[in-house]
């Protein structure tokens, strides 16, 4: 059995990646680690990704590896340098940043990429993850995360759609939803725009299976459909 460690900084990220794994890779054994103080501390400390934050990520990764995990997927998109440091210490296993698979897929589609986040620090940390020269536009779905915190998924999704429409008006031909917590808005955004809308859970699961050399049934895309 393949054991995947999922490390979260937002409680809202837990369900989207677990749902995606259940839909397209149900035989994978999942373990979830949540430290929901990470994002709050980053937002309020003013210290950025300092040595203490790096150590917190290393401690989480070491615990996950100690349980027998064969791969680690971080679902917290504002902590790229911390995750890269964890990966450098573990060349023997896949350690994925939440966005790297989606970035690769978005760039492969070509054209202008529209990036949406509901957590403002993500719009500072994530654009450098795209290759130099990528035609990228970014938009904050203002208020969407607060709506999700209140349990108002309809308002959250509407905020994401509004941001996606703003990016489409700027000529974006593919939309990338930067956070796992935003995955539920994919269908609404895709319907409103008629453009490809990528989510981090869908892209990440495809990448994990590829890196682990999983054989057998064809890898499925988001929603359980076969990936062409």
C-alpha positions as CSV (number, residue, x, y, z in Angstrom):
1,X,0.0,0.0,0.0
2,X,1.2,3.5,-0.8
3,X,1.1,5.8,2.2
4,X,0.8,9.6,1.5
5,X,1.3,12.2,4.1
6,X,-0.8,15.3,3.6
7,X,0.4,18.4,5.6
8,X,-2.0,21.3,6.0
9,X,-1.8,24.8,7.3
10,X,-5.5,25.5,6.7
11,X,-8.4,23.3,7.9
12,X,-10.2,24.1,4.6
13,X,-7.5,22.3,2.7
14,X,-8.2,18.9,4.2
15,X,-11.4,17.9,2.5
16,X,-10.4,18.9,-1.1
17,X,-7.3,16.8,-1.3
18,X,-8.9,13.9,0.6
19,X,-11.9,14.0,-1.8
20,X,-9.6,14.0,-4.8
21,X,-7.6,11.1,-3.6
22,X,-10.8,9.2,-2.7
23,X,-12.2,9.8,-6.2
24,X,-9.1,9.0,-8.3
25,X,-6.7,7.0,-6.1
26,X,-8.8,5.3,-3.4
27,X,-6.2,2.6,-2.6
28,X,-3.7,5.2,-1.4
29,X,-3.4,5.3,2.4
30,X,-3.7,8.9,3.6
31,X,-2.5,10.5,6.8
32,X,-3.4,14.1,7.5
33,X,-1.4,16.5,9.7
34,X,-2.9,19.9,10.4
35,X,-1.3,22.9,12.1
36,X,-3.8,25.7,11.5
37,X,-1.6,28.2,13.4
38,X,0.9,28.3,10.6
39,X,-1.0,30.6,8.3
40,X,-2.2,32.8,11.2
41,X,1.3,33.1,12.5
42,X,2.7,34.0,9.0
43,X,0.0,36.6,8.5
44,X,0.5,38.3,11.9
45,X,4.2,37.9,12.8
46,X,5.7,40.2,10.2
47,X,8.8,37.9,10.3
48,X,8.1,36.1,7.0
49,X,9.5,32.6,6.5
50,X,12.2,32.8,9.2
51,X,14.3,30.1,10.8
52,X,11.6,29.2,13.3
53,X,9.0,28.7,10.5
54,X,11.5,26.5,8.6
55,X,12.0,24.4,11.7
56,X,8.3,23.9,12.1
57,X,8.0,22.5,8.6
58,X,11.0,20.2,9.1
59,X,9.5,18.9,12.3
60,X,6.2,18.1,10.5
61,X,8.0,16.4,7.7
62,X,10.2,14.3,10.0
63,X,7.1,13.1,11.9
64,X,5.3,12.2,8.6
65,X,8.3,10.3,7.3
66,X,8.7,8.5,10.7
67,X,5.2,7.1,10.3
68,X,6.2,5.3,7.1
69,X,5.0,7.8,4.5
70,X,6.4,7.2,1.1
71,X,5.6,10.7,-0.2
72,X,4.7,14.1,1.4
73,X,2.3,16.6,-0.1
74,X,2.1,20.0,1.5
75,X,-1.2,21.8,0.9
76,X,-0.2,25.2,2.2
77,X,0.7,27.5,-0.7
78,X,2.4,30.4,1.0
79,X,5.4,28.4,2.4
80,X,7.3,27.5,-0.7
81,X,10.9,28.0,0.6
82,X,10.2,26.0,3.7
83,X,8.9,23.1,1.6
84,X,11.9,23.3,-0.7
85,X,14.2,23.0,2.3
86,X,12.3,19.9,3.4
87,X,12.6,18.4,0.0
88,X,16.3,19.0,-0.2
89,X,16.8,16.9,2.9
90,X,14.8,14.1,1.4
91,X,16.1,13.2,-2.1
92,X,14.9,9.6,-1.5
93,X,11.2,10.5,-1.5
94,X,8.8,12.8,-3.4
95,X,8.1,16.0,-1.5
96,X,5.7,18.2,-3.3
97,X,4.9,21.8,-2.9
98,X,1.2,22.3,-3.3
99,X,1.4,24.2,-6.5
100,X,4.3,22.8,-8.5
101,X,2.2,20.2,-10.4
102,X,-0.5,22.8,-11.2
103,X,2.2,25.3,-12.3
104,X,3.6,22.7,-14.7
105,X,0.2,21.9,-16.2
106,X,-0.8,25.5,-16.6
107,X,2.4,26.4,-18.4
108,X,2.1,23.4,-20.6
109,X,-1.3,24.6,-21.7
110,X,0.3,27.8,-23.0
111,X,-1.1,31.3,-23.2
112,X,-1.6,33.8,-20.5
113,X,-2.1,32.2,-17.0
114,X,-4.5,33.7,-14.5
115,X,-3.6,32.9,-10.9
116,X,-6.3,33.3,-8.1
117,X,-5.7,33.2,-4.4
118,X,-8.0,33.9,-1.4
119,X,-5.0,34.2,1.0
120,X,-3.1,37.4,0.2
121,X,0.4,36.1,1.1
122,X,0.1,33.4,-1.6
123,X,0.1,36.1,-4.3
124,X,3.6,37.1,-3.0
125,X,5.1,33.7,-2.6
126,X,3.7,31.8,-5.6
127,X,4.4,33.8,-8.7
128,X,8.2,33.1,-8.5
129,X,7.3,29.4,-8.7
130,X,6.4,29.9,-12.4
131,X,9.2,29.6,-14.9
132,X,10.8,32.9,-16.0
133,X,9.0,34.5,-18.9
134,X,5.6,33.0,-18.0
135,X,2.8,35.4,-19.0
136,X,1.1,35.6,-15.6
137,X,-1.6,37.7,-14.1
138,X,-2.7,37.4,-10.5
139,X,-5.9,38.3,-8.7
140,X,-7.0,38.2,-5.1
141,X,-10.5,36.8,-4.4
142,X,-11.1,39.4,-1.7
143,X,-13.3,38.1,1.1
144,X,-13.5,34.6,-0.3
145,X,-11.6,33.0,2.6
146,X,-13.6,34.9,5.1
147,X,-16.8,33.6,3.5
148,X,-15.4,30.0,3.7
149,X,-14.6,30.6,7.4
150,X,-18.3,31.4,7.9
151,X,-19.3,28.3,6.1
152,X,-20.7,30.3,3.2
153,X,-19.4,28.3,0.3
154,X,-21.7,30.0,-2.2
155,X,-20.2,33.4,-1.4
156,X,-16.7,31.9,-1.5
157,X,-17.3,30.4,-5.0
158,X,-18.8,33.6,-6.2
159,X,-15.8,35.6,-5.1
160,X,-13.5,33.2,-7.0
161,X,-15.7,33.4,-10.1
162,X,-15.5,37.2,-9.9
163,X,-11.7,37.1,-9.8
164,X,-11.6,34.6,-12.6
165,X,-13.8,36.9,-14.8
166,X,-11.4,39.8,-14.1
167,X,-8.5,37.7,-15.3
168,X,-10.4,36.6,-18.4
169,X,-10.9,40.2,-19.3
170,X,-7.1,40.6,-19.1
171,X,-6.7,37.9,-21.7
172,X,-6.0,34.9,-19.6
173,X,-6.6,31.6,-21.3
174,X,-6.2,29.3,-18.3
175,X,-7.1,29.8,-14.7
176,X,-5.1,28.3,-11.8
177,X,-6.7,28.2,-8.4
178,X,-3.8,28.6,-6.0
179,X,-5.1,27.0,-2.9
180,X,-6.5,23.6,-2.0
181,X,-9.3,25.3,-0.2
182,X,-10.5,26.9,-3.5
183,X,-11.0,23.6,-5.4
184,X,-14.7,23.5,-4.8
185,X,-15.1,26.6,-6.9
186,X,-13.6,25.0,-10.0
187,X,-16.9,23.9,-11.6
188,X,-18.5,27.3,-11.2
189,X,-15.5,29.2,-12.6
190,X,-15.2,26.8,-15.5
191,X,-18.9,27.1,-16.3
192,X,-18.8,30.9,-16.1
193,X,-15.7,31.3,-18.3
194,X,-15.6,28.3,-20.6
195,X,-11.8,28.2,-20.0
196,X,-9.6,25.5,-18.4
197,X,-9.6,25.9,-14.6
198,X,-6.9,23.9,-12.8
199,X,-6.9,23.0,-9.1
200,X,-4.0,22.1,-6.9
201,X,-5.6,18.8,-5.7
202,X,-6.2,17.5,-9.2
203,X,-2.7,18.3,-10.5
204,X,-1.0,17.2,-7.3
205,X,-2.5,13.7,-7.3
206,X,-1.6,13.2,-10.9
207,X,2.0,14.2,-10.1
208,X,2.3,12.0,-7.0
209,X,1.1,8.9,-9.0
210,X,3.6,9.6,-11.7
211,X,6.6,10.2,-9.3
212,X,5.8,7.1,-7.4
213,X,5.5,5.0,-10.6
214,X,2.0,3.8,-9.8
215,X,0.9,1.2,-12.4
216,X,-2.4,-0.4,-13.1
217,X,-5.5,1.6,-13.9
218,X,-5.0,4.8,-16.0
219,X,-4.6,7.9,-14.0
220,X,-7.8,9.8,-13.7
221,X,-8.3,13.5,-13.9
222,X,-10.4,15.8,-11.7
223,X,-13.8,14.5,-11.0
224,X,-12.7,10.9,-11.7
225,X,-12.6,11.2,-15.5
226,X,-9.8,9.5,-17.4
227,X,-6.9,11.8,-18.1
228,X,-6.2,12.1,-21.8
